[in-house]
Amino acid sequence: MDKSFSLLGGLLALLLAATAWSQPFGLPARVANTTLKMPAQPPQFGYRTERAFGNLNFIDPVAIVTPPGESNRVFVVEQAGRILVVPDLANPTSTVFLDLTDRTVPGGERGLLGLAFHPGYKMNGYFYVFYTRTATTAAGTGLHDRLARFTVSPDDPNRALPESETPLFTQRDEAENHNGGDLQFGLDGYLYVALGDEGGGNDQYNNSQRIDKDFFAGLLRIDVDKRPGGLAPNPHAAAPANYAVPPDNPFVGATTFNGKAVDPAKVRTEFWAVGLRNPWRFCFDRATGLLYCADVGQDAREEIVLIVKGGNYGWNYREATIAGPRTPPAGFTSLPPLLDYEHIVTGGNNRFRGNCVIGGVVYRGARLSQLFGAYVFADYASGNIWALRHEGATVVSWLRLASDTGISGFGTDPRNGDVLFADLNDDTIKRLVYDATPIGTALPPTLADTGAFADLKTLTPQPGIVPYELNVPFWSDGAHKTRWFSVPDVKQKIGFSPNANWSFPTGTVWIKHFELELATGVPASRRRLETRFLLRNANGVYGVTYRWNDEQSNATLVGEEGLDESFSIDDHGVARTQVWHYPSRAECLTCHTTAGGLGLGFNTAQLNRDFDYSGVRVNQLRALSHAEYFSNAVVEPHTLRALAPAADTAVSVEWRVRSFLAANCAQCHQPGGPAPTFWDARATTPLALAGLLNGRLWQADDAEDAVIKPGSLEDSELYERIADLGPRHMPPLATSVLNTEAINLLATWITTELPNYKSYAEWRVAHFGSETDPAGAPEADPDDDGANNQLEYLTGTNPRQAGDGYEVSIQRNGDTAEIIFPRVADRGSEVLFTESLTDPASWRVLDVPSNRPFFPATPGTGTVTDTLGGSASRFYRVRVYEP
């Protein structure tokens, strides 16, 4: 929400002309499209498994892990006590990274069970393991579960130091089974630890519904870095306090549990979630932050649960969705599983059954677009490999992909996101692949076959396919782009919103055509590269692309996996090679996210501009509204914001930067978006609330780094990512040419403007000496000039000097009124009017072209002319707001 304040400009009483501003609408009446031949669903393929790394074998592998930020190594955990590393995935061999066989007690569900690399592993070399061993502690001598930290050798990145072990806890375990043991660092940088109910049957050690006993039957969340503000754990014989408890853990300060009193001094505040029987494997979806856990059942059910803060998942009072072995007390509540399934029936159809659920990864790879965003998991006993999709707590699809018994854990290939799994039966690592034989309606093989264009030579679209342009196009390595869209059924409408995402009916199609100048600056050298299609269906969207042939006469369908092609470019007399990337079908979904509205760029701020419809230049929103594409009419297009191109120097640097971020980053970087981040790229979020300036990073290489560090390019991670052509580049899809215009704009903002920027809190201290002086409150008016402090802050006036104010004047110009006011650099100003001062709700924005939202680069004078007419008198005021 914009912080904004208004001044009453004056009263004008006169007879106004009755004719309102009008112009032709440009776009002809809407017609149906009957020619497009894109199927509602892309063809599906069959799946199978194969060995991932040639003939490499691993003895009883249970986990597959890659350090953060790496793309060419995989670490495999062997249950007997070794961690092996594959140093070069292109030429796979293995070597021992860490050997703990001298201290590990393996067998059954015991052994070396979990591995996680610290988010700062590149700098500190720390990693964490969970294993079972014999030990003597205050709880006795015998089997213990240990969580420990180790360090990599400073001399050899493929060898750890066994002597570097630092225990975090060593807990007595009375049974051999139900040990959990999986480890994952969350998006928050804390370490999550999975623990079973200690073993036996029916939770015989009474752990699963206790938060004041031991570390069993749940997920822990601990701070291995002991950050400022972290809490000391409550005393326990197992824990030497080599970690802290995050202060926002759900059971910190708890005095009751399941309706009964508990002693806060004995509560295991490390718990993040409880009521789990044997959470063998869990994972974070790094795109959404969701935490999926596969909890192994007892006699009847297996379950997948979505772990949330403080969640109780029912064991031993529940076994998934059925009653558990014990009777729940009054006051007990639990969360249901996302999905559960029955155990194997002898002689039955067991394609959706099993006896031992194994999680699981969310697929975000490049080669299997049908699986993108799905949770892939398996059952150790039945061998079923499944893909699960859900919306909130509702499962929308559960598909069986393939079969391979003995799966004990999942991972991903860091090169391409392929699903990997540890096969305990075959002592190897396998990957999920697909058989390319299509099932379902085939995609049109050529662009001509799509039915999109009446003439390929001129790219004349068929009826019902409408061209459009954006204010700030997504960066595409300097390519020139042309765009069209179609809602083929004229009865279907687009759900319009002034500031939020639009909603699109199924069948909506977007088409984007790319051309590249082979001689920079010479339009005649343009070569047609590809024409992409994005189609809205019941499941979201899917995308495909067509590569133009050398004759430039037609384009053919690019394969599922995408394609790279090199072009020789004459860059103002300097020869260079440019690699053009035709995206895989999975990569289309990387940017066309639900959070971003699916139709990337097809929104109010991007389309709020004029377009030439066959010689008639008119605002696109107005034209589309008149043609009845929207479910609700756009009646005031001039009151709506528009993104500003980087080259528009009349607009403030900040608004141009925010426009670039909205166009290129907001599809992922926003609340609820798929990026693991704490900042918001949407242009509708004020700078003070966007988490940009000195904003927290999910993973920082340096303590000084921030999203944007005013005055410092090297400490501004956002700048570094956009200016880097390597694997850290953002946006994350393949780019071979830097966006120098955006890079320079960001650099100017960070180094020239932001060092002088003051937040309201800083401004308050500068004028009032502290952040607590009541005279400095936003709503206060210490100089009694009618403008409160928030307005003085926005307009740059002195809050302690009554003569220094923001003044608005009104003058008559014939039959119209002119409202004249100061335009403040980097501040928006808009004129509102009412015909009755007794009705505060009647104020509305004056819908005339001169009142369009605008953030000027330099201060000046604004003049808005009321040409609406239709009233004898009006009152006016000006609202001032920040980007």
N, C-alpha and C positions, 0 to 999 in steps of 0.2 A: 504494500500500500504506500502511495506517495505521501510524504509529509508535505502539506501545502497550506498556505494561509492567504487571505484575500483582503483587499482594501476596496471600500465603496468609492467608485470613481465619481459619481454625481448623478443627477437626474436630468433627463432630456424629455421635454414634452413638445411633440410636434406631430403633424400628420405625416405618415410615411407611405410611400408608394405601396400598392397592394401586390405588385408582382415580385415573386421570389426569384433568386438566382436559378438559372437552368441552362442546360446545354444538351446536345444530342447524346444518346446513350452508346452509340458506336457498335456494340455487339448485337448482331441480329437475334431474332427470337430463337429460343432454345429448340433444338431438334434432337431426336434420338439418334444414337449411333447403332447401326445394325451390321457393321462390317468387321469389327474386332473379333479375332478368333483365339484370344488367349484363354486357356482353360481356367476355371475357377480355382482348381487345385493343381499344383505342379505334379508331374509324375513321380511316383514313389519307387524306391529301389529295395532290393533284398540285401540283407546284412549277413556277414560271416566274420569269423575270427581268424587271425593268422599270427605267426610269430613276429614280434616287433623288431628284434635285433639279431637277425640271422640265427646262428646256432648257439648263441650265448645261453647258458643255463645258470640258474640260481637255485640254491638248495632251500626249499620251503619258503619262497618269497611271500611276504605279507603286506608290504607297503612300497609305494613308488613316489618319490619326492624330488622336486627340483628347487634349488635355492631361488629366492626372489630376484627377478631381473635377469636371470640366466636363460639362455636359449639353446645350449648345446651339451648339457650334462643332465644325467638322470642318476639318482641314488636309489638303490634297491635294498630293502631291509630283509634280511634272512632271519627266520624265527630262532635259529640256534644261537644267534648272538653276533652276527657280522652285518656290517653295512658295506655294500659294494658300490662303486661308482663306475659309470660308463662315461669316460671323459670326452669322447667325441662321437656323437650320435651318427654322424655321417660315415664313420669307420668304426663300428662298435666293437670294443673290447672292454673287459672289466678288470678292475683292480680293487683290492681291499682298502676301504677308506678307514674303517674302524673295526677292530676285533675285540669283542667283549665276551667271547666264548668262555674265558677263564672265570667269569663271574656271573654268567647267565644260567638260569635253570630253565631249560626248554621242555617241551612235551605237552601234548594236548592243547590247551589254550594258554599255556605259559610260554615265556621266551622274551625275545626282543620284539616289541610289538608296535612301537611308534617312533616317529622321527619328525622333527619340525626345525626349520632353519629360522633364526632370528630375522625380523624384517631388516635389521641393519647388518646382516651377515657379511656383506661385502666389506664393511668397515671393521666389525668387531670379531668376526670369525666364530660366533657362538651358534651352537645348535643344541637341541634338546632331545633326549631319548626317554622312552618308558620301557622298563624291562623287569622281569621277575628274577629274584636272586635269594640266596640264603644269607641271613644276617641276624645279628643280635641287637635288639633295641629294648627300650623300657617295656615294650609290649611282649617280649619273649624272644626265643630263638626259633628260627624256622623260615618258611617262605615269606618273602616280603615283596611288595611292589615298590619300585623305585622310579622316581622322576629325577633326572639329572641333566646338568649342563656340561657340555664338552666344548673344546676349542680346536679349530683347524690348525695344522702346522703352519707357522709363518713362512716356512721354506718350501712347502709343497701343497698346493691347493687340493690335491687328491689324496691327502693323508691327514687323519686327525690324530690328536695326542691322547692316547688312553689314560695317561697320568693326569690329565687336566680335569678329571671328573669333579664336579661340584654338586652334591645332592641337594635337591629342593625338598623332597620328602622321601622317607623310607618307611612304608606302612606294613605292619603285620597282616598277613593274608592267610586265613584258616583253611582255604580250599584252593584247588588247582584251577578251577574254571571261572568263567565270568569275570575276566580281568579288564575288558575294554582295552585301553592302552593307546588309543589314537590321539594324536596331538596335531593341533592346527593353531596358527596365529590368526586372529580375527582382523577385520578391517580396522579395528581400533588399536591394534598393536599389542593387545593382551594375548596371553597363551591360554588356549582352551584345552582341557584334558578330559578324556572320556574314561569313566570308571564303572565297572559292573557291580553287581550286588554282593560280591565276595564269593559267590558260588553255592554249590549244593543245589537243593531244590526248594521251591516255594519260599524263597528268601529266608532260609532257615536261620541266618544270622541276624535277621531283623534290622536290616540296613536301609531298605528302599524308601521308607517313610519316616526317616529320621534326619534332622539337620543339625543335631547336637551330639552326634556320636563320632563317626569316622568318615573317611573320604571314600564312600562307596555309592553306587547306584545313581550316578548323575554326571553332569558336566561341571567341571571347575572352570573358573576364569580368574587368572592370577596375573600380577604385574611383575614380570621378571626383571624389569629395569628399576623398580622402586622409585617411580616418578614422584615429584613433589605432590603432597596431598594424599598419597597412598596410605593405607591403614596397616598396622601390624596385625598379623593373623592371631586369632585366639590360641592360647597354648595347646599343643597337642604333641604327644610323644613322637609322632612320625615326622614332624616338620621342624627343621632347624632355623626357620624364618629367613631363608635365603630369597625371599620374594615378599611382595606386599599385596594387599587386597585392594582392588579398585574401590574407591569410596561409593560408587554407584551400583555395586553388586546388590542383588535384590534382597539378600537376607541380612545385610548389615543392620544391626539394631533390632532385629526381629525379636518379639516377645511372645508370639503365638505361632503355632503351626498346626494345621489340620484341626483348628478349634481348641487346641490345648496349649497351656503356657509352656514356654521354653526360657531358659536362662540365656540372655544375650551374650554373656561371657563365655558360654560353651558352644554357641552356634558356630558351625563351620561356614564362616562368611565367604569362603572361597566358592561355594556353590553358586552356579548360574542357573541350573535346572536340575530337577530331581525326579524320582519315580521311574528310573530306567533300569531294565533288567541286565542287559549286556550290550551297551552301545558300541558295537564292534568297529564301525567306521562312520565318520561324519565328515561333512565338507561345507565350506562356505561357497556360495555363488559370488565370485568376486565382482560380478556386474551389478547385483542387486543387494548384496549383504545378507541374503537369506541363509539360514543355517539348517541344513538337512542332516538328519541322523537316522541310521538304520539300527533299530533296536531288536535284537534277537529274542524271539519268544520262547515259551516253555513247551506246552503240550499242544497248543491249538493254533496260535496266530503269530505271524510276523508283521512288523510295522515299520513304516517310514513316518517320522514325525518332523514337524517344523519347530525347531527349538526357539523359544522366546524367553526373554528375561523373566526369571522366577517361575517358569512353567513347571507344573507337576504332571507327569505323564502316566501316573496311575499305578504302576507296579508297586506292590503286590496285590492291590485291591482290584486292579484291572489288568487284563492281558489284551492289550489293544482295545478292541471294541466290545469284548465280552468280559464277564466277571472273572476276577482273579482268584487265587487260592485262599485269600483272606477276606473277611467282611469289613467294609470300610466303616469308620466311626462317624458320628454326627459331626458336621463341619468339614468333611472331606470333599474337595472338588478336584477335578483333573481335566486336562486338555485331551481331546480326542486325537488320534493319529490323522495325518494327511491321507494315508492309505494303509490298509492292512489286508492280508490274504491268508487263506487257510493252508494247513499242512497237506502234504502229499497223500493222495488216496491211492492205495494199491489197485492197479487196473483201471484207474480213472483218467480223465483228461487233466493233466497236471501242468498245462501251459501257463497257467496263472496261479500256480501253487508252489510251495517249497517249504523247507524245514529250517533254513538258516539264511536270513537276509544279509546281504553284503552291500554296503554303500561304497561308492556312489560319487559321481561328479556331474556337475551341470555342464553340458557341452557348449563351448563357445569357440569351436574350431572353425576352420575355413573350408573343409572338404565335404561335409555332410550337412547340407543346408536344411534337410528335413528334420534334423535333430537339434538345430540351433535353439538354445534356451531350454532344452528338455533335460530333466534329471535322469541320468542313466545309471542303473543299478542292477544287481543280480541276486541269485540265490545259490549258495554254495552246494546245496544238496541236489536240487532239481536241475541246475545248470541254466535256468532261464535267465536271459539278459533282456531287460525291459527299458523302455523310455516312458517317462511320466511327465505330463504337463498339468498345470493347475492354474486356477485363477483364485487368488486368496486361499481359502481353506477348501475349495472345491476342485476335485480332480476333473479335468475336461477330457483327458485321453490317457490311456495306459496301454502301450503297444509292446508286444513281444518282438524282439529284434532277431535274436539268435540263441544258440545254446552252447554252453561250454561248462562242464562241471569242474568243481575245484577252485572256483574264483575266490580269492581271499582278500582282495583289496583293489582299489582303482587309483589311477593317476592320469596325467595328461602328458602328451609329447610337447615339450616347450617350443618346438619349432613350428608347429601347425595346429596345436590344440587337439590332436587325435586322442580318442579314448584309449588308454592303456589299462591293462589289468594283470594282476599277479595270479598265475595259475599254479596252485599248490600241488595239483596232481601231476602236471607236466614239468614242474621245476623251471618255469620260464616266464617271460613277460610277453603278453600278446596285445594286439591292437584290434579294434573294431573297424572293419572295412565294409564296403558295399559292393554288391554285384550290379553292374551298370544296366542290366536288362530292365527297361522301364515297365512299371505297372501303372495303368491309368491313362488318361488322355495325354497324348504326346504334345509337346510344345511345337509351335510352328518352326520349321527348320530354317526359314529365311525371313528377312524383314518384309519382303514382298508378301509372304504368306500370312503375316500377322493381321492384314486388313486395316492397318493404321493409316496408310497413305494412298491417296488417289494417284499421285505421280511421285515416284522416288527421285526422279531427276531434280525436281523443284522442291521436294519435300512438302508438297501440298497435302494437308491432312484430309481425311474423309469427313463428311458431315458429322457433326456432333463431337468433334475433337477440336478443342479450343486452345489457341496459343496464350501464353502468359509470360511475364518477366518478373524477376525478383529485384528488390532493392540492393541486397547484399548476397550475391551467389556464394555458395560453398566453394572453397578453393579447390581447383582441379588442375593443378600444374600448368596454369596459363592457357588452358583450352577454352575455346569459344563454345558456348552452349545455347541451344534453342530448346524451348519447353512447350509441351502441350499437356492437356488433361482431358478426361472424358468421364462423365457420369452417364453411361449409355441409356439408362431408363429415365425418361423425363419425369416420371412420377417420384423418383427418388431425389432427396435434397441433401445438401451439405449443412451440417449444424454449425452455424456461424457463431463466433464469440469475439468480442472486441479485443480481449487480452489473452485468453486461454487458448488451448488447442482447439481446432475445429474437429468435428466428427464427420466421418465419411461413410456413405453406404457401401455395402458389398458390391463389387463390380466396378468401383471407381478405378481408373487407370491413369497413371502419370507416365509421360514419355519424355526422355531427355536425350538430346542428340549432341555429340561432341565432335569438334573439329580442331585441328592443331595447325598453326602456321609453321611450315618447314623452313621458312625464312622469316625471322622475327620482324614484325612490323609491315609485312607484305601480305595484304589480304588475299591476293591472287594465289598465294602459295598454300592456302589452306587445304588440308587433307581430311576427308571424313574418316573418323576413327571408329566410333561405335554409336549405337542407339539403344538406350536402356529402357526397360519397361518395369514398372512397379504396379502390382495389382492388389487391391484390397479384397480380402475374402473373409470368411467367417472366422478364420484362425488368426487374423492379423494382416500381414502382407507377405508377398514373395516377389523376388526380383530376378530378371534375366537380362542378358545383353546380347547384342548382335554386332559382330565385327565386320566392317566394310571391306570389300575385296579390293584388290589393287586397281581394278578397272573403275572403281567408285560407282558401280552400277547397282549393287545389291549388297546385303550384309547377311552373314550366316551366324547361327546360334553358337555362342561360346559355351564350352563344356562346363559342367558342374563346378570344377575346381578353379575356373578362371584362367587367365593367360597373361604373360608378359611379352611385349614386343618392343624392339629398339628402333628408333628413328634418328636419322642424321639431321641436325638442325644447323642452319646458318644463322648464328646469333649476332647480327650486325657485323658480319665479316669474320666471326670466330666460329670455327666448326666445333660442335659438341654433340654428344649422343644423349638422347632422352629416352628413358625406358617408360613405356606406357603400360599401365596395369589395367587389364580388363577384370573386373571383380568376380570372385566366386559368388555363387548364389547365397552362401552363408554370409559373406561379407556385406551383402546388401542390408542384412538385418542388423549389422553393427551400428549403422547410423539411423536407419529407419526404425526407431524405437517407439514403444508405446508412450513413454514419457515425453518424447519429442513430437508426438502426434501422428506418427507413422508416415504421413506425407511430408517429408522434410522440406521446410521452407514454404509450405502451402498454408499460410496463416495471415493474419491481419497486418502485422508490422512489415512483412515481406511483400505482400501484394498491394499495399496501400501506395500506389503510384500510378501515373498515367501510362496508357498503352495505346499504340496506334492500331486501331481496328479498321483496316482498309481505308486509310485517309482521315479517319475521325479519331482524334486523340482524346481519351477520356480516362478518368480514374477507374482502375480495374474493379475495385470493390463495388462501385456504383454500377458499372456495366453488368457484372455478374449478378448483382442483386436484382436489377431490372429484368434480366433474362430468367429470373426465378430459379437460380441455382441454389439459393439459400433457403433454409426453412424459416428464417426470420429476416425481414428486410433490413438492409443497412441504410438507415435514414440520415445519418450524420457522418459521412466519411471523413470530413475535414477535422473532426474532433479526435480522430484516432491517430495513434503514434505510427511512425514509419522509421524503419532502420535507415541508417545513413552510410553510404559507401565511404571507404577509407580515403578516397581522393577528394571528397567534398569538403574543402577547407573552410567553407562558411560555417560548418558545424563544429562544435567543440571536439577536441581530441578525445575526451572521455566518452562522449556519446558514440563516436566512431569506433572506439575500442569496444565498448559494450555491444555495439551492433555486430562487430566481427565475432565476438564471443557468442552472441545469441545465434548467429548463423552457422558457426562451425563447431560449437562446443555444447550448446544447451541441450541437444538431444540426449546427452549422457550426463552432463554435469548440472544436476538440479535435484531437489528433494524427490525421492522416489525414482530417480534415474538409475541407469545401470552402472555408472562409474563409482568406484569406491573413493569417495571424495567428500569434502566438507564445504565446498564452495558452490555457488549458484550462478550459472552463466546466463540466466534469463534476463532480458533487458527490462522486464517489468519489476525486477527486484532492486530496490534502491541500493546504491553502493555501500551504504553503512550496514546493510543487512546481508550483503552478498558473500561475505567471507573471503573477499579478495585481498584486501589490504592487510598485510601481516597475517594472512589466513593460514590456518593449520593445514599441514599436509598429512595425508594418510601414511606416507612413508618418505622420510627425509634422509638425504645423504649427509646433511650437515645441520647442526643445531640452529644455524642462522637462517636457513632456508625458509621461505614462506611461499604461498601462492604468488603474491606480489609483495616484494619488499621495496617500499618507496626509496628511490635513489640508488638502488643496486640491481643491476641486471644479473650479475652472477648469483645472487641470492633469491632471484625471482624465478621460481620453478616454472611458472606458466610461460614466461618469456623463453627460458632455456629449452622447453619442450617444443615450442613453435619454431625456434631458430635452429634446432638440431635435426639433421637429416637421418640420423641413426635410428636404432630401434626404439628410442625414447620419444620419437617425434609424435606430436599431437597436431591434428586428429590422427588416430592410430592406423588408418589405412595407408597402403603403399603410396609414397610420394617420392618423386625424384627431383622436383624443382621446388625450391623454397619460395614462400610467399613474402618477398622482400618488402612489399608495400605494407603488409600487416606487421612484419617484424619491425620496420622503422617506426611505424605508428606506435606500437607498444613501447619501443625504446624511448620515444619522445615523451610519452605519458609517464613512464616510470622515472626517467631521469630529469625531466624538465618541469613537469607539472605536479607530480605527486609529492616531491619534497616540500612544496608550499601548501599542500592540502591539509586542512584541519577538519577533524570530525567535530560534531557538535560538542562533545565532551572537552576536546582540546580548545575549541573556541571559547567555551564557558570558562575554563581555567584562565585563558588569556585575558578575558574581560572582567572576571569576577573573583579571580584568585584561587578558586577551588571548585570541585564538582558538587559541593554540598550547599553552597550559599543559596538560600531560597530566592534571592534576587536574580540568580542565573537560571532558574527553572524555565523550560521552554515556553510555558504559558504566561510567565511574568512579563510585566511592562514597566521596568524601573524608571524609564524617562518619561512615562505618561504621554507618549506621542501617538498612541492608538495602534502601534505595531508591537506585537509581543516578540520575545527573544527569538523564537524559531524563525519568524519572518525576517528579523534583523540579521540572523545568521545566513539565511538563504540569499538575501539581497546585498549583503556586505556592508550594511549600515552600522552605525555606532549605537549600541543598546543603551548607552549612558548619555547620549546627546540628542535632545528632543528635536533639534533643528536638522539633524541628519536622518532623513527618512526616504521612503519609497513613495513617490508622488505620481498620481494618475490624473489625467485631465481629459475632458470631453469637449469636442467642438462640433458645431453643425457645418455640414458641407452640402448645401442644397437640401435635398430631401433625405439625406442620410446622416448618420452619426458616426464620428470618428473618435475612437478611444485611443488615447496616446499615453504610453507608459515606457519606463526604462526597461530595456532588455539587458538582463544580467548575464555575463558570460557563464556558460555551462549551467544555466538554469532555464527551465521551461516556464513560459507565461501563457496563460489562456484567459480570454475574456468570457465572463459569464453574464447572463442577464436574467431579469425577472420583470414581470409587469405588476407585481404586488409585493411590497415589503412586508406585508403581514403574513405571508406564507413562505417560511424558510425553505420548504421542500420544492418550491417552484423555480429555484435557480437552476439554469442549465447552460451548457456551453453553447456559445454562438457558432452556428455551423456555417461559416463562410471561409473561402480559400485562405484569406489572410490570417485566420486564427488557427492554422494548423500547428500542432505541437512541434516545437523547434528549440534546439539547444545551441545557441550561437557560440561561435568561437571567440568573439570579441564583444564587449558591451556596445550598446547602441540604443536607438529609439525604435520602439515598436508602434505601429499604427494598424488598428483593426477597424475596418469599415463595416457597419451594420447595413447590409443590403437586403435583409430578409423582408422588411416591410410587414404590413398587416397589423400594426398596432399604433395607437396614438402616442403612447409614452412608454418608456422603458427605463429601468435602473440597471447600471452596469458595475461590475467589479472585476478585478484581475487576480487570478490565482497564480502563485509562484511555487514551483516545485523543483526537486532535484531529479536527475536521471535515475 
